[in-house]
Amino acid sequence: MLGLTALVFTLIYAAFVLWATQRTFLDIPGDRYLAPIFVPLLGLTLSGIKKMRAWLEPRRGHLSSALVAGACLWIVAEAILP
């Protein structure tokens, strides 16, 4: 239920920011306006990685570990690199 709430909030807030920047004199959507969706989006990404790992676990191959490691590195790279 928490994931659904985070997803709905993220979609509604992103749509509101895009609508508000088109209909008012706000700046283009930047980091300042989109900052409130960072935490729910990170939670959704991490829960998706957890579900992907649970889906790949019965296969017990190196592929599942490589995919999870790649997803985690991608998140870290997005957070660190400009």
RODO-2510 file (C-alpha; in nm, 4 decimals, decimal comma):
residues 82
     n   res          X          Y          Z
     1     m     0,0000     0,0000     0,0000
     2     l     0,2876     0,2352     0,0740
     3     g     0,4307     0,1756    -0,2722
     4     l     0,0990     0,2594    -0,4344
     5     t     0,0741     0,5783    -0,2292
     6     a     0,4282     0,6791    -0,3299
     7     l     0,3531     0,6076    -0,6950
     8     v     0,0300     0,8092    -0,6924
     9     f     0,1970     1,1013    -0,5138
    10     t     0,4885     1,0996    -0,7585
    11     l     0,2623     1,0974    -1,0635
    12     i     0,0244     1,3632    -0,9325
    13     y     0,3027     1,5936    -0,8127
    14     a     0,5028     1,5624    -1,1357
    15     a     0,1886     1,6343    -1,3393
    16     f     0,1129     1,9360    -1,1192
    17     v     0,4646     2,0776    -1,1595
    18     l     0,4494     2,0347    -1,5365
    19     w     0,1026     2,1932    -1,5501
    20     a     0,2031     2,4807    -1,3224
    21     t     0,5113     2,5647    -1,5251
    22     q     0,3087     2,5702    -1,8469
    23     r     0,0171     2,7763    -1,7114
    24     t     0,1965     3,0214    -1,4837
    25     f     0,5153     3,2222    -1,4830
    26     l     0,7158     2,9654    -1,2874
    27     d     1,0582     2,8666    -1,4097
    28     i     1,1132     2,5445    -1,5956
    29     p     1,0868     2,2328    -1,3748
    30     g     1,4223     2,2040    -1,2064
    31     d     1,5731     2,0471    -0,9004
    32     r     1,3958     2,2846    -0,6645
    33     y     1,0443     2,2031    -0,7853
    34     l     1,1033     1,8307    -0,8268
    35     a     1,2833     1,7780    -0,4934
    36     p     0,9724     1,6483    -0,3074
    37     i     0,9467     1,3445    -0,5352
    38     f     1,3050     1,2281    -0,4789
    39     v     1,2326     1,0196    -0,1675
    40     p     0,9187     0,8422    -0,3004
    41     l     1,0925     0,7792    -0,6324
    42     l     1,3962     0,6320    -0,4571
    43     g     1,1678     0,4101    -0,2478
    44     l     0,9867     0,2891    -0,5596
    45     t     1,3187     0,2150    -0,7292
    46     l     1,4508     0,0195    -0,4328
    47     s     1,1274    -0,1786    -0,3971
    48     g     1,1445    -0,2563    -0,7686
    49     i     1,4981    -0,3850    -0,7244
    50     k     1,3805    -0,5991    -0,4321
    51     k     1,0970    -0,7464    -0,6403
    52     m     1,3347    -0,8067    -0,9305
    53     r     1,5721    -0,9918    -0,6989
    54     a     1,2857    -1,2025    -0,5587
    55     w     1,1753    -1,2841    -0,9135
    56     l     1,5258    -1,3828    -1,0203
    57     e     1,6163    -1,5687    -0,6987
    58     p     1,4775    -1,9104    -0,8016
    59     r     1,7064    -1,9084    -1,1032
    60     r     2,0092    -1,8777    -0,8707
    61     g     2,2355    -1,7766    -1,1516
    62     h     2,5028    -1,5178    -1,1679
    63     l     2,2689    -1,3186    -1,3875
    64     s     2,0432    -1,2224    -1,0972
    65     s     2,3357    -1,1031    -0,8869
    66     a     2,4784    -0,9103    -1,1809
    67     l     2,1444    -0,7410    -1,2536
    68     v     2,0934    -0,6388    -0,8913
    69     a     2,4518    -0,5131    -0,8630
    70     g     2,4111    -0,3186    -1,1866
    71     a     2,0866    -0,1608    -1,0664
    72     c     2,2474    -0,0600    -0,7366
    73     l     2,5480     0,0903    -0,9163
    74     w     2,3143     0,2805    -1,1452
    75     i     2,1351     0,4356    -0,8451
    76     v     2,4649     0,5302    -0,6824
    77     a     2,5987     0,6759    -1,0069
    78     e     2,2834     0,8832    -1,0578
    79     a     2,3108     1,0175    -0,7040
    80     i     2,6826     1,1022    -0,7208
    81     l     2,7520     1,2096    -1,0776
    82     p     2,6299     1,5491    -1,2001
***
